[in-house]
Amino acid sequence: MPTRVVPGYAWDWVQRSRPVVERLADVLTGRPPRPGFVQAVRRSFSDDPLVQDAVFGVVADVAFGGRVPTSRPAGTSWDRGLVWWAAALVGRSPTDFEHNEAAVDQPTLFGDDDAHTLSRERRALVLALRQVLGASDGGQIPADAVRQLIADLEHQPAPGRIGR
């Protein structure tokens, strides 16, 4: 982990996070934290790789259970000190960490066809729905028509598969 200048608000977060302070004291001293412990860690942080590794390791383990996200999860509210530590752990700036614009990779409902081309499955479904609507009477669709559509759809083999 490269040495970084830790802002005061990130140290303030460490000071307020009792589980982090207790684990850090145990890792570095083998005993509970004494008054002034976080200030002493802060003073030696920039010059002591062992302290740096301990702080980053304890924050990763205690605050994130060892699984630091690459960006702040949507809908969560974090103290800006915690954001700084998370960003530093994954090698991003706090601004980049906060503004994750990664696209969500979700499969499309009817395949990966582009917007202008209907897949074979989608075309078949649209045709079947139009036929059901054609059987409607005054805006009412007969339940038997819907049941038949469901039965037809359930019994069609999936593309590339032979029967069910």
N, C-alpha and C positions, 0 to 999 in steps of 0.2 A: 504494500500500500504506500504510494508516494506521500511524502510529507506535505501537508497542506496547512495553511493558516486557519485555525479553527476560530470562527467568530464568537464573540462573547455570548450571544443568544444560544449557541449550540452548547457551550459550557453550562449556561443556566439550565438548559434542559437536562443535562447530565445530573446537575446538582439536585433537581427536583425529582429525578427518577430514582427512587430509593432502591429498587431491585438492581438497577445498573450499578449504582454506587457500592452496594453491598457485595455484589459479585466481583466488581473491579478491585475492591479492597482485598477480598479473599485471594484473587489471582495474583495481585502485586505484593501483598504483605502477609497473607495467610491468616489475617485476623479481621475483625469488624472495623469499619472506618472510624477514624478518630476525627475530632474537630480539625478543620483545615485540610482534610484529605483531598478533596477535589481541587482546591487551590494548588496544592503541592503537585498533583498530577498535571494540572494545567501548565505549571511552570516548567516541568521537565518534559512535557510532550514533544516540543519541537526539536529537542536535542537527543532524545532517547528512543531508539527504534523499538526497544522492548516495551516501553510504555505505549508507544503508538500502536503496536500490534495488539497489546492487551486491550486498549480502549476500543479500537475498531472491532476486535473479536468479541468483546463483551457486549458492545452495542448490537452487533449482528445477532449474537445468540439470544440475548435477553429481550431486546426490543422487537426482533423479527423472527425469533425461533430458528435462527440460522438460515432463513430464506428471505433475503432482502429483495423486495420487488424492484423492477427496473423503473417504475414510476409510481406515484401515489395512486392507489386504487380509487377508481371513480366512486364518489359518494362518501369518501372518508374525510375527516377533518383532522389534520395533524398540526401540532405545535411546529412553528417554523424551525426550531432547533432540531426536532426529530427529522424534519425534511432535509435539513443540511446533512445530518449524519447519514441518512439513507442515500442521498445523492452522492456523497463522498464515497460511500461503500461500493456503489456501482459505477463510479467514475464519470458522473454527470454533474452539471451545474445544478443548483437548486431550481433555477428557472426552467431548465430543460426537464428536470425531474417532475416538476409540477404541471408542465404543459405537454403531456403525452398525447400526441395526435396520431398514434398508430392506428391503422385501420383494423377493424374487427373482422376477422376471417370467419365468416359464417357461410355454410353451404346454402345455395339457393334452393327453394322449395321443389322446383321441377328440373333440376340439372343446372349445368353451367353454361347454358346457351346465352348469347348476348341478348340485349333487350329487344332487338328487332326480329329475332328468329325464335319461333316457338318450338320447343322440343316435341318429339313424337308423343311423349306421355301427356304433355300439356295440351297438345292439339286434340288428343283423344278425350281428355277430360272436358275440354271446352265443348266439343261436339256432343258428348253425352249430356252435359248440363243444358245445352240448347234444346236437345230432344226432350228432356224432362220439362223444361219451360214451355215447349210447344204443346205438351200434354196438359198444361195448366188450364183451369176453367175459372175465368174472372179473377185471376191473381192467386188462386188456390192451386197448389200442386198436390196431386193425389199421393198419399203415403205409399201406395203400391209402386208408383213410378220411382220414388226415392229409394225404396227397398230394392227394386230391381237394379237401379244404378249402383248401389252399394255392392250388391251381389256380383254384378258384372266387373266392377273395379277390383273386388277381392279375388276374383278368379282369373284375372289376367296375369299371365306370367310376367315377371319383371324382365326388362330388356337384358338380353344376354344370358337369360336363364331358361331352362327347359322345364316347363310346367311347374306345379307346386307339389 
